[in-house]
Amino acid sequence: MDRELVLAVLVVALTGLTLQLGARWPRVDFTITGSACQTERRFWRHLWLPLVPMALVLCAIAGWAAREPRNAERLPPTVLIVTAPFALVWMRAIWRTSQALKRRPPVGAAGVIGLWRPRIFISDQFCARVDRWAIAAAVAHEAAHVRHRDPLRLCVGQFVTDLQWPSRRAASRLRAWTRVLEFARDDDARLGGIEGADLAAAILAAVRLSERESSGPALTLTGEPTDLETRIRRLLEPAPVDTPMPSFTLPLILAAAPALLGVAIAGALSGETLLRMVFTALR
């Protein structure tokens, strides 16, 4: 059997299995501790932690594929049967992402549209209902979304969550992050000099103008309807202080690289033996 076909089946089966196991990572309760910006970064990391086992599996498969001859071991029918549900999950996630990319959701008041080149949209109806300070507050809020490339992050986060379907814990982690995202961008705008009362007025005007917010690769000023009261109350309180946090990205990469390399080497040395044992047992 061609190595490419065996590789594709193994990737779908093993990544699907590890994704389902990773989806058991504890759900996130929507509680803002510290600043909303810090909470948003923490919730974003929670979206990706369940993918760590999948990354290890992919490295092991890559190591195996590097040494596997052209004519690989024939797959038992049992492996193909087990792979089918995971393949459907992957197809569902890809289909949902493609549909989201095709949609052009309307923005009734103010929002950000676009993934690769996000742009701010402010409707004429919204501008007619508020003063210039509220307009400036809305623009500052949406500019924070653009600066952090939140529409693209939202699309990627939805795709990652769909790969863990039908896990409710994965869905709760995504929902918690999308909710705290609006609080974080409110704080970003206020840290940039925007008055909380002006931003609150802009949000209330947007709610009155747009009774039904759309989903998809666009972010709107109003956010979750259930968070409206909490957002307004926070905006009328003194501005938060966002303590700068050290970046752990580079140390994590430096620490993860040897581990991933070790897993790839282990896959190259032992992958063929392990697969033969599994295939023999499943025949």
N, C-alpha and C positions, 0 to 999 in steps of 0.2 A: 504493500500500500504506500502511496506517495507520502513523503515526510510532511508536506504542507497540509494535507488533509488530516493526518494524525495530529499535527501541531494545532490546527484550528479546533479540532474536537477537544483536545486536552485543555486548551485555553478557555473555551466556553465552559466546559464541565468544572474545571478546578477553580476558575475565577468565580463562577456562579456559586459554587459551594462555599468558598471562603467569604464571598460577599454576604451570603445568608447568615453565616456564622458571625461575621462582623456586625451585621445589623442588630445583633443582640446587645450591642453596646448600650448602656443605660440611656433612657430618654432624658431630655433636657427640660427642666421646669422653667417656665418663663418668670425669672426673678432677676431683676437688675441689681447686681452687687457692685459697688463702686460706681464708676462712670459708665454711661451707656456705651461709649466708644470701646472701653475695655471689655465690657460684656459682649459686645458684638464680635470682637476679635476672638474671644473665647468660644462663643457659639459657632463661629465659622470653622474653628479648628475641630470642634466636635463633629462637624459634617464629614471631615476627612479621616478621622481616626479609624472608622470601620474599614477603610480601604487598605490599612497597613498589611493585614494578612494577604490580601490580593496582590500587593506589590511584591511580597516575598515569594509567592507562588509564581508570578510572572518571571522573576529573576531565576528561579529554579528551572522553569521551562526553557528559558533562553539558554541557560547553561547546557541543558540536555540537547536542545536543537543544534547547538554549535558542534556537537560531536556525533549526532545521530546520522547514520548513513542514509543515502537516498531512498532505499527501500526499507521503510520502517516496519515495525511489528504491526501485524494486522489487528484491527480493533475488534474486540468481541461485541456481539450484538447488544449485550447488556449495557456496555458503555454508551452506545448510541442512544439507547432508550433513556438512560439516566440523564444524558446531555440535553434531550429535547426540552424539558421544562426550563432549563437555564437559558437555552437558545431563545425561547419565547420571551423570557424576561428581557434579554438584550434587544430583541427586535421591538418589543413594546417601548423600551426606553428610547431607542433611536427614532421610532416613529413619532413619539410624543415630542421629542426635541425638534424634529423636522417640522411638525405642525406648528410648534411655537415660533419657530423662525419665520414661517410664512405669514403668520398673523401680523396685522398692523393695528393693534388695539387703539381705539380712540381715547384721547385724554381730554376730559371735559374742562379742567381748569388749568392745572400746571403739572408738569411731569417731565420725565426723561424718556426718550425714544431712541432705539438703536443699540446695537451690541458693540460693533467694532468702532464706530464713531458716534457715540451717544451725544444727543443734542437736547437742549432744553426747549420745551414748548410751553408757552403762556398764551392762553386764549384771550381773545378780545373781550368776551363776556366777563371773564375773571377780572381783567384790568378795569372794566367799567364799574365793578362792584366794590373795589378796595382802593385805598390811597397808595401813594408812591412808596411809603415805608413798608406796607404789607407786600407790595410787589417786589421790592428789594429783598425782603425776607424770604419770599417764595423762591426767588432766583438763587439766593445764597444756599438754601436747602437743596435745590436741585443741582446746583454746581458742586455741592459736596458729593452727591451721587455720581456725577460725571467724573469727578476727580478720583474716586475710588473704583470706577468702572463697575458699578453695582449692577446694571442690567446684564452684563456678561457673567458676572459672578452668580446672579440669580438663575440664569439659564444653565450654567454648569452645575450649580447646587441641585437644581431640579433633576438633571440627568443622573447625577450621583445617587440621589434619593430613589429615582425610578429603577436603578440597577439593583436596589435592595427590596423592591416590591415583592410581597405585600406587607412588609414590616411596618407596623404602626409606630415603632420607636424611631425608625428613620424619618417617617413623615412628621413626627413631633419635633425632631431636631431641626428639620427644615423650617417648619412653621415658627419655632421659637426664634430662629435666626432672622427670618424675614420680618417678624414683629419688632425685634429689638433694633433692626436696621434703621427704621424710621426715627426711633428715639436717638440713635447715634448721630444721624444726620441733622436732627434738630440741634443737638449739642455742638456739632461741627459748625453750624451756622452761627450759633450764639458765641462760640469761641472766636469766630471771625468778626465779632462786633455787632451782630444783629440783636435787637431787643426781643426778648421772649414774647412780650405782649403783641408785637407786630407780627411775629410768626404765628402766634395763636389766632390772630384775626385772619390771617391768610388761610389757615387750615379750616377755620369755621366757614369762611366764604366759599372755599373749595367744596366743602361738604354740602352746603346748600345748593351749589351749582351742579354737582355731580352726585346724584343719589346712588348710583350703581357704579362702582369702580371695576375696571376690567383687569384680567390677569394676562400674563404673557411676558414677553421681553420688554416691558415698560414699567416704570415706577412712577406712581402718582403721589401727590402731596399728602393726600388724606390717610393713606395706609389702611390698617385694619380698623373697621368701624368700632370693634369692641375696645380698642385702645384710645379712643378719642378723649374720653374724660381724663384718663391718666396723663396723656400727652399735654392737654391744656393745663392741667394742674402743675405739671413739672415746668412748663414754659412760664408760668406766672411766679414760680419760685426763683430765688437767686441763681444766677448762672453757675453751672457746674465747673469744677476744676479737673481737667484731664491730665493726670500725672503721667509724664512720658514714661513708657515702659521700654526696657532694652529689647532689641530684636534678637530672637532666638533662631532665626532662619538659617544663618550661616553655621552656627554650632550644630544644629540638627542635621544639616546636610553633611557636615564633616563627620558626624557620629554615625549617620545612616549609611554612608557610602561603603565603609569597610564591611558592615553587616550584609548589605545587599550583594557586594562582591563575593563574600563568603558563601552566601546562599547559592549564587550562580555557579561557583566552583563546585559546591556539593552536588548541585544538579547535574553538572557535567560528569562528575566522577561516579555518582550513584544512581542517576536518574534512570538509565537504561535497565539496571538490575531491578530497581523497585517497580518499574512499569511492567517488566516481564513477570514478576511475581504477582502483581495485581491482575494482569490479563489472564494469567494461568488460572488464578483462583476464580475468575468470573466466567471462564469458559464452561 
